[in-house]
Amino acid sequence: MHTLPSSSRPSRRDCLRWAVAAGVAALAGTARAGALDRIRARGTLSVAIYQDMPPFHLAGQGIDIELARALAGALDVKLSLLPFLADENMGDDLRNMVWRGHYLGFGPADVMLHVPVDRPLMDETPQALIFAPYYRERVVLARRLDRLPQLDTLSALGDAKVAVSGKTLAGWLMIGADNGAYRDQLDTQPKDGAEAARALQRGEVAAAAGLASEIESVLRGDARFAIAPLPSPRIQRNGWAVGMAVRKDATDLAQALQAGVNALAQDGRLRTMFEGGNVAWQAP
């Protein structure tokens, strides 16, 4: 999917500071009553989630499904899910699912999950409030230890075959790495990192690249494989924060959702949700 950071990501500290400055810290003083009251009056929270995005959502199951349920519970309302397919870019998704609605007639939702907490995106989308980071995503490379016992740089791959979805950030990084040195040994047919990881699991390739959440959901805990940040200078090894978004004027709702996320992190339920998807929770 396209919810990817630019090549010049802000630091982790900057990302969180901006999230607070643009969202949470402003909520108490600027909240305008309305969104939260309407949700409670109708008794449902509408949550937009990406369709076919393992391990966050696949066939009605996943980490974002569990998070959506918990957020609805925190507001004491029922959950109404609005799955959708990613558009051309994140700005399109925010327009369709957060502040305007899709031209096909569905949306917007009350809140959209899995939005990068990213300063450029905030600046480009003043109609939305991006806040509540709940996970830190990274691009990783998994490898068979019997084939690639050490891999400090991509040159250690030699001629080993690597599975990676060609239409993702991981694919872009691998295709362009070292001036295209590995293009001929890439299998770019997998639709996502989870599928690439399964190819590695089946022994079809020696390594697989993708998002940490995708790769871990398949391979985490299997001693035959090592998973580590992709050794590329073109992306920060500590990744980027993933949060949520509401309409800019729905600050009362954002404040309530932020409180819900805080509670889930503090009492361990958020970590448990990720463990349920075989993903190691990375605090944002």
N, C-alpha and C positions, 0 to 999 in steps of 0.2 A: 504494500500500500504506500501511499505517498506522504504519510505524516512523518517527514524526515527532517532532520536539522540541516541548515546550510553548512557549507564547509568552514565557516568562521563562527562556530558556536560560542556563546558567552560562557564564562566559567560557571561552575556549579553554584558558587556563592552568589554571583550576579543573578543567575536564573531565579534562585529562590528569593533574593531581595526584590527583584522586579515583580515576582508573583505576589509578594506581600504588598508592595507599593501599589500595584495595579489592581489588586483585588481585596485581599482580606483586611488589610489595615484601613482601607477606605470604607469598608462595609458598614461598620457601626455608626459612623457619622453621616453617611449619605444614603442609607437605606430608604427606599421609597416603598411604602406599603402597597401591596397589590398582588404581586406574583405568588407569594407564599399563601396569602389568604385565598386566592382563587383555586390554588391546588388543593388546599384543605377543604374548601367548600365542595369541590367536585369529588374529592376523595381518592384521587389518583395522581401519581407522578409519572409523567411521560419522559422516558429516557431513550435518547438516540444512541445506538451502538452499531459499530461496524459489523457487517455480515461477513461470514467466512474469514475470520481473523483469529486463527488458533494462536495461543490457547485462551484468548480473551472471549471469543464467541465462535462457536461452531455447532450447528444443529441444535440451537437452543440451550447449549451448555457453555460454561466458561467463566473465567475470572470476572469479566465485566458484568456478566449476568448476576453473579453472586454479589458484586459490589452494588449494582443497581437495586437489588432486593434489599440490601442492608440500608441503603439511603432512603428508600421508600419507607422502610420500617422506622427509621429515625424520625421521619416526618409524620409517622402514624397514619399513612395512607397506603393504598394499594399501588402496585407497580403496573405500568403500561409500557411495554417495550416497543420501540420503533427501529427495527433493524434497517440498515440501508447500505448500499454499495458505494464505495469511495468514488468521488468525482475526479476531475483532473488535478485538483490541488486542494490543500486544506482550506484556503479561503472560500472555495466553492462549497465545501462541506459545511463550513460554518454558516454561510449564507442559506443553504438549503435546510439545515437542521436546527439552527439556533435563532437567527434573527429575521428571516423572511419566509422561508418555506420553499419546497421544491416546485418547479413549474409543472410537474405532473400532478400536483394537487395534494401531496402529503407534507407533513411537517408545518411549522417547526415544532420541535419537542421542547419540554421545559428545560432539559439539560442534555448536553452531549458529552459522552465519555471519550477518553483516549485522545485528548488534545494536547499537543506539545506546549509546555509552559515556556514560551519562547518570546523574547522581547520583540524581534522583528515581526512576528505574527501578530502580537498585540497591537503594534503600531499600524499594521496593514488592515486590521479589522476593528475599528473603533466601535462598531455596532455590537460587539461581543465582549463579555468579561471572562477572561481566562484565569483560572485559579485552582486551588486545591490539588497540588501535585501529589500523586499517590504511588508512583513507581518511578524508578530510574532505568531507562532502557539503554542498551548498548549493542553495538555490532560485534559479533564474536566469530571465532573460527574453531570448529570442533575437528579433532583428528583421531585416527586410530593410533594408539601408542605403539603397536607392534610395527607399524609402517613408518610413523613419524614420531620417534621418541622425543625429539627436541625441535622446537620451532620458534626461534626468537625473531626471525625475519621471514618474509614470504619467500625469499630465495631458497630457504631450507625445504620448500616443497619439492624442489627438483622437477621431475616430470610427473609427479603424482596428480591424479585426477581429482578435481574439486567440484562438488555440486553447489550451486547457488542460483537463486532465482534471478534471472537477468533483468527483471523490471523492478528492482528494489535498490535501496542504498547499498546493501552488501554487494549486489551484482555490479553496480556502477563502480564501486571501489575495486573489486576484483578485476573487472574488465580493463580498467585504466591503470592498475598497479604496475609500477616499474615499467612505464611506457608500453603497456600491453604485453608484457613478457609471458603472461599466463593464459592468454586468450584461448590458445589451441587446446589447453587441458581442462577447460571449464565446461561443465555440463550445466547450461543455463535454462534447461527445460522445467525444473521444479517450479511450481506456482508460488511457493513461499518457503521460508526457512525450515518449517516443520517437515515439509516434503523432502527438502534437501537432506535433513537429518536422517530421515528414514532410508534414503539411498545409502548414506554412510552406514547406517545400522545393518543394512542388508549386505554390505561388503562390496557395493558397486563402485564406490569411490574411496579415496584415502582420507578425504577431508570434506567438510561442509561449512559454508558461511551463511550467516543470517542474523536476525535479531536474537539476543540472549534468551528472551522469553520463548521464542519458537524452538530454538535448538535445545534448550534445557527441557522443555516439555516432553521431548522424545528421548533424550540421551542422559539427562541428569541421573546420577546414581549408578550408571553403568561403568564399571572400572576399566573397561576396554578403551574408553575414550577420554580425552582431555578437552576441556572447553576453556578458552581464554580470549581476551579482547583481540580483535583483529589487529595485527601489527602493521598499521598504516598511519603515516604522518598526516593524512588528509582528514582525520576525524579524531575528536577527543576520546581518549580511552574510557573516561568516566561517563560518557553518554549524555543523555538529556532527560529532563523530567517530563512525565506524562501526567496530565490532570484532566480538567473538565471545563465546560464553558456554558454560560447562560447569556440571555440578552443583557445588554449593558445596563438597562434600567431595572433588572431583576435582582437588585443587590440584597433585598431581604431574603430571597431564596438562596442566593450565593452564601450568605452568612450562615444560614441553617445547614446547607450542604457542607460547608467548611467545618462546622462544628461536628457534623456526622463523621467526616473523614478523620478528623482529629481523634475522636473517640475510638474509631475502628483501629487506628494505628496504635493508640495508647494501650488498649486492652488486648492486643495481639490478634484480633479477628482479621485484620487486613493481611497480616503475614500468613495466617491459616488459609485464607482464600487462595493465595499464591501457591502455598504448599499443596493445596488440592489440585492445582494444575501442574504439579511437579516443577515449579519455578521458584527459585530462591528470591524472596522479596528483597529488593534493593531500595532502601529508604531514599526518598528524593532529596 
